[in-house]
Amino acid sequence: MKAVRPFSDIIMTANYETPITLEVPLIQRREISLIGHMMYVREDFKDAIQLLYTKKINISKTVGKKFDFCDYVKAFEYADEHKKDNMKIIIEINH
């Protein structure tokens, strides 16, 4: 909050495991608008798919494990059991 200019908008897009603390008086004095946002919109997915398809981004270091679609139950179980070990898992759908 201290790095934000007065009269700025902050949009929080994240998932927090534990509650966070904010300095409400600082937000008020600097007239900062704090906006909560759950996640992504359809356009974000379109952009991400295009970036992956054209290989403009490399996600290999963010993917913890890959699963075939037929093993989707195992994939979700793995994700639940290894929350802190993986940023992302991939469920591959082969045509």
Residue frames as qw, qx, qy, qz and C-alpha x, y, z in Angstrom:
[[0.000, 0.884, 0.467, 0.000, 0.00, 0.00, 0.00],
 [0.330, -0.763, 0.075, 0.551, 2.87, 2.38, 0.70],
 [0.378, -0.147, 0.577, 0.709, 4.12, 2.07, -2.88],
 [0.221, 0.627, 0.690, 0.285, 0.77, 3.02, -4.39],
 [0.097, 0.196, 0.066, 0.974, 0.20, 6.61, -5.50],
 [0.251, 0.333, 0.529, -0.739, -2.66, 8.53, -3.93],
 [0.597, 0.426, 0.059, -0.678, -6.01, 8.16, -5.72],
 [0.225, 0.316, -0.859, -0.334, -4.94, 4.82, -7.28],
 [0.890, -0.057, -0.024, -0.452, -7.03, 1.71, -7.83],
 [0.103, -0.385, 0.916, -0.041, -5.71, -1.62, -6.58],
 [0.853, 0.052, -0.221, -0.470, -7.32, -4.73, -8.02],
 [0.371, -0.420, 0.811, -0.169, -6.63, -7.83, -5.95],
 [0.868, 0.223, -0.294, -0.332, -6.71, -10.99, -8.02],
 [0.216, 0.410, -0.850, 0.250, -5.44, -13.83, -5.89],
 [0.809, -0.375, -0.409, -0.193, -6.34, -16.73, -3.67],
 [0.048, -0.601, 0.590, -0.537, -5.23, -16.36, -0.09],
 [0.603, -0.149, -0.778, 0.090, -4.94, -19.34, 2.24],
 [0.383, -0.468, -0.555, 0.571, -4.92, -17.15, 5.32],
 [0.028, 0.950, 0.311, -0.013, -6.40, -13.73, 6.04],
 [0.533, 0.284, -0.053, 0.795, -4.23, -10.71, 5.26],
 [0.254, -0.724, -0.354, 0.534, -3.91, -7.45, 7.19],
 [0.343, 0.604, 0.274, 0.666, -4.39, -4.07, 5.54],
 [0.226, -0.274, -0.313, 0.881, -3.71, -0.60, 6.91],
 [0.122, 0.745, 0.642, 0.134, -7.20, 0.85, 6.52],
 [0.130, -0.874, -0.111, 0.455, -6.18, 4.37, 7.67],
 [0.298, -0.376, 0.533, 0.697, -3.49, 4.43, 4.94],
 [0.225, 0.393, 0.784, 0.424, -6.06, 3.42, 2.33],
 [0.012, -0.862, -0.496, 0.101, -8.38, 6.18, 3.53],
 [0.249, -0.768, 0.089, 0.583, -5.77, 8.95, 3.82],
 [0.201, -0.318, 0.619, 0.689, -4.38, 8.27, 0.35],
 [0.637, 0.417, 0.138, -0.633, -7.86, 7.72, -1.10],
 [0.060, 0.277, -0.906, -0.313, -6.94, 4.35, -2.58],
 [0.815, 0.068, -0.017, -0.576, -9.71, 2.21, -4.08],
 [0.205, -0.282, 0.937, -0.017, -9.36, -1.48, -3.29],
 [0.759, 0.206, -0.175, -0.593, -11.28, -3.76, -5.65],
 [0.549, -0.203, 0.809, -0.056, -11.62, -7.49, -5.16],
 [0.647, 0.423, -0.403, -0.489, -11.68, -9.69, -8.23],
 [0.907, -0.182, 0.345, -0.162, -12.16, -13.45, -8.12],
 [0.693, -0.150, 0.578, 0.404, -10.16, -14.61, -11.10],
 [0.203, -0.169, 0.590, 0.763, -10.15, -14.51, -14.84],
 [0.581, 0.513, 0.179, -0.606, -12.52, -13.56, -17.65],
 [0.863, 0.367, 0.347, 0.024, -13.08, -15.41, -20.93],
 [0.466, 0.857, -0.201, 0.088, -10.67, -13.14, -22.83],
 [0.317, -0.719, 0.615, -0.061, -7.86, -14.07, -20.43],
 [0.784, -0.048, 0.618, 0.022, -8.24, -17.72, -21.36],
 [0.715, 0.677, 0.160, 0.066, -8.27, -16.91, -25.08],
 [0.154, 0.901, -0.394, 0.094, -5.09, -14.87, -24.70],
 [0.522, -0.530, 0.666, -0.057, -3.39, -17.56, -22.61],
 [0.848, 0.217, 0.482, 0.033, -4.26, -20.30, -25.10],
 [0.578, 0.809, -0.031, 0.101, -2.91, -18.21, -27.98],
 [0.090, -0.840, 0.525, -0.100, 0.33, -17.50, -26.11],
 [0.683, -0.287, 0.671, -0.023, 0.80, -21.19, -25.35],
 [0.815, 0.460, 0.352, 0.014, -0.08, -22.27, -28.90],
 [0.491, 0.839, -0.146, 0.181, 2.40, -19.84, -30.46],
 [0.838, -0.153, -0.226, 0.471, 5.03, -20.79, -27.86],
 [0.141, 0.761, -0.102, 0.625, 5.49, -17.17, -26.83],
 [0.458, -0.651, 0.419, -0.436, 5.59, -18.24, -23.19],
 [0.545, 0.189, -0.807, 0.126, 7.32, -21.17, -21.52],
 [0.655, -0.524, 0.096, -0.536, 5.41, -22.75, -18.65],
 [0.786, 0.108, -0.599, 0.107, 7.63, -25.77, -18.07],
 [0.283, 0.196, -0.644, 0.684, 8.92, -24.48, -14.73],
 [0.422, -0.184, 0.275, -0.844, 5.42, -23.77, -13.41],
 [0.846, -0.040, -0.310, -0.431, 3.94, -27.20, -14.17],
 [0.454, -0.496, 0.690, -0.267, 4.42, -29.74, -11.41],
 [0.385, -0.008, 0.921, 0.055, 2.89, -32.78, -13.07],
 [0.466, 0.189, -0.421, -0.755, 0.89, -33.86, -16.12],
 [0.484, 0.110, 0.825, -0.270, -2.00, -36.33, -16.24],
 [0.074, -0.162, -0.778, -0.603, -3.94, -37.92, -19.09],
 [0.481, -0.228, -0.087, -0.842, -7.61, -37.03, -19.20],
 [0.763, -0.209, -0.575, -0.208, -8.58, -40.59, -18.25],
 [0.590, -0.184, -0.573, 0.538, -6.71, -40.02, -14.96],
 [0.075, -0.629, -0.041, -0.773, -8.48, -36.76, -14.10],
 [0.717, -0.646, -0.194, -0.177, -9.63, -38.11, -10.71],
 [0.815, -0.208, -0.127, 0.526, -6.00, -38.89, -9.80],
 [0.348, 0.448, 0.028, 0.823, -5.02, -35.41, -11.02],
 [0.351, -0.715, -0.087, -0.598, -7.47, -33.69, -8.69],
 [0.846, -0.504, -0.151, 0.090, -6.48, -35.95, -5.80],
 [0.718, 0.075, -0.078, 0.687, -2.83, -35.15, -6.47],
 [0.091, 0.603, 0.046, 0.791, -3.58, -31.42, -6.59],
 [0.595, -0.707, -0.120, -0.364, -5.40, -31.61, -3.24],
 [0.891, -0.378, -0.077, 0.239, -2.62, -33.63, -1.61],
 [0.666, -0.045, 0.089, 0.739, 0.28, -31.50, -2.97],
 [0.088, 0.947, 0.306, 0.038, -1.04, -27.93, -2.74],
 [0.270, -0.896, 0.225, 0.272, 2.26, -26.43, -1.68],
 [0.623, -0.253, 0.592, 0.445, 4.41, -28.47, -4.08],
 [0.395, 0.332, 0.654, 0.553, 2.83, -27.44, -7.37],
 [0.136, 0.314, 0.005, -0.940, 1.88, -24.19, -8.98],
 [0.683, 0.310, -0.148, -0.645, -0.06, -25.94, -11.76],
 [0.509, -0.036, 0.851, 0.126, -0.90, -29.41, -13.00],
 [0.395, 0.320, -0.442, -0.739, -1.97, -30.22, -16.54],
 [0.659, 0.207, 0.697, -0.190, -4.70, -32.59, -17.60],
 [0.038, 0.330, -0.636, -0.697, -4.00, -33.45, -21.23],
 [0.718, 0.411, 0.414, -0.380, -6.85, -34.15, -23.61],
 [0.216, -0.283, 0.758, 0.546, -5.53, -36.15, -26.53],
 [0.641, 0.401, -0.036, -0.653, -7.56, -36.16, -29.72]]
